[in-house]
Amino acid sequence: MDNCKWPGKNEIMQKYHDKEWCIPSYDDTYIFEMLSLEGAQAGLSWSTVLSKRDEYKKAFNNFDILYCSKLSDEELEEIRQKYAVIKNRLKLKSVRSNALEVLKIQDEFGSFSNYLWKYVDFKPIINKWESESEVPAENELSQKISKDLKKRNFKFVGPLIIYSFMQAIGMIDDHIISCQYHSVNKKRNLK
């Protein structure tokens, strides 16, 4: 088997690829965490964000949505100064503002998960790319979700961020077809 090459030799990236990437999650807290981290990544490398993930979890109380929605400007500034997170104030404020919007979605749809997964009829899209170069940076679906999230006042939710986010929560399986972690190969290995 020839696995995806993008994690390289970086242990954090390899672990993320093997244990999380493209694995369906329906847990609102995890989904919110991934949305927050993907937003933090804008303009940076994913390995940079993953290397700071533990600090983010400490700073944002394990991405507890209600907790994050109640953070004051002073508390966000304290997080910026005290924790080893991305120091961009707008990105940090987006965690609070997005948490507030997630709470509204939970009221409307029952969960953030329901809202997102309805876009794919609650089943992941399983792509069969032969090469990582075939994987798009965005698609029509990420554009559609991005547009709706922006209408709902979410921040840092452009179509590229949302495409990566959909991979992160397993709405899309973009492992190359020869990768042992691709859905098709995992099913074969269970037999």
N, C-alpha and C positions, 0 to 999 in steps of 0.2 A: 504494500500500500504506500502511496505517495501522498503524504499529508500536506495541508496548506502550508505555504512557506512564510506567510506574513508574520507569524510570531517570532521568526528567527530563533536565536539562542537565548532570548530574554525569558527567564523563568516565569516572571509574572505574566507576560504575554502568552507563554505556552500554557500555563495553568488556566488562564482565562479562555483561551481557544478550546482547550480540552474539556473543561468543566462547565462553561457558561455560554459561550458564543453560539448562537443559533439553536439553543435549547429552549423550547417554549416555557414561558413563565406567565402565570395568571395571578401572581401575587402583587397587589397594588404597591406595597412598600418597595419591593425590588424594582418594579417598573418605574416608580418615581425616582429611585436611586439612579437607575440607568439613564433616565431622561436628564437628571441633574448632571451626571458625569459627562454625558454626551454633549450637553450644552457647555460645560466647562472646557471641553476639548477644542471648541471652535478656534481654529488658527494654531493649534498645538498638536503634538503627537499623542496618540492613545496611550503609549507607554508612560508618558509624563503623567497623565491623569491617573492611570492605574497605580503608579508608584505613590500617589498621594491619597489613594482611596481610603486607607485606614484613618488618615487624618480627617477626611471628609466625614467619615462615619462618626468619629468622635465629636466633631464640630456640630454636626446636624442630628445628633441623637439617633444614629442609625437610620437616618432619613425618615423619621417618624413624621408623617404628613401634617398632622395637627400641630405638632411641636414647631415644625418649620414655618407653618402658616402664621404663627404668633410671634415670630422673632421681630424684635424692634430694630430700628436703624443702628442703635448703639450696640446691640448684641451682634449684628452682622459685622459691624466695624471691629468689634472685639474678636470675632472669628477670623477676620482678615489679618489681624495683627498677631493673634496668639497661635493659630494653627498653620501647618505647612500645606495650605491649599493654594489654588490659583488665586492671586491677589486682586484680580479684576473685580471692581465693586459692582459693575452691572451684572456680571455672572453670578456673584454671590447674592445680590438682590433678587435675581431670577429664581433662585431656590425658594424664597419666600413667596413671590408672586405666583409662581407655577403651583406651589402647594395650595394656595388659595383657590386657584382655578381647578385643581384636581378635586378639591372638596366639593365644588359645584358640580363637577362631572359625576362624582360618586352619588350625589343627591339625585341627579337626573337619570343616570344609567344603572345605579346599584353598585357599580365599581368602576374604577379607571380601566381595569382589565376589560370589562364588558364593552366599554366605549371603543377601545382600540381593536380588540379582537373581532368585533362585528365587521370590521373592514375586510376581513379575510374569512368570513363565515366560521370563525372560531377554529380554523384549521391552518397550520403553517403552510406557506408557499415553499415547496421543495424544488429548488433550482438544480440543474444538473450541468454545472459549468465544468469544462475540462481543464480550464486554465484560470488562474486568478485574474488575468488580464480581461476576461470576459465579464467579470462582476461589475455592474454599473455603480456609479457614485450616487445616483438617485434614479427614481422611476416615476411613472404616473401615480402610483399609489402613495409614494412618499410626498409627492407634490400635493395630492389631494388631502392627506392627513395634515401636512404642514399648513395648508391654507385654512383648514378648519380650526386647528389649534391657534393660529394667529388671530382668527376671528374671535376666538374665546380669550384673547389677551395673553396667551402664553408667550414667553420670551425664549430666544435661542432655539427656535424650532424650524429652521429653514429645511428645505427638502433634502439636502445632503446630511444634515444632522439627523433628520427623521429616518432616513434610509439606514444609517448606522445604528440608530436606536431600534429599528425593527429587527435588525440582525441580533442586537444585544438581547432582546427579549424573546427571540425565537419566532417572530412572526414570519421570518424569512430564513431559510437554510441556504446559506451561500458557501458552505464548504465545497471545495472542488470534489467532483464525483469520486475521485480516487482516494479521498481522505477517509481514514477509518472512522472519523466522527460525523461523516455525512449520514443523514437519516437512513438512507437506503442500506448503507453498510452496517450501521448499528442494528438494524432489524435483522439483517443476515446473521450477524454475530450472536443474536439471541436465540436463533434456531438451533 
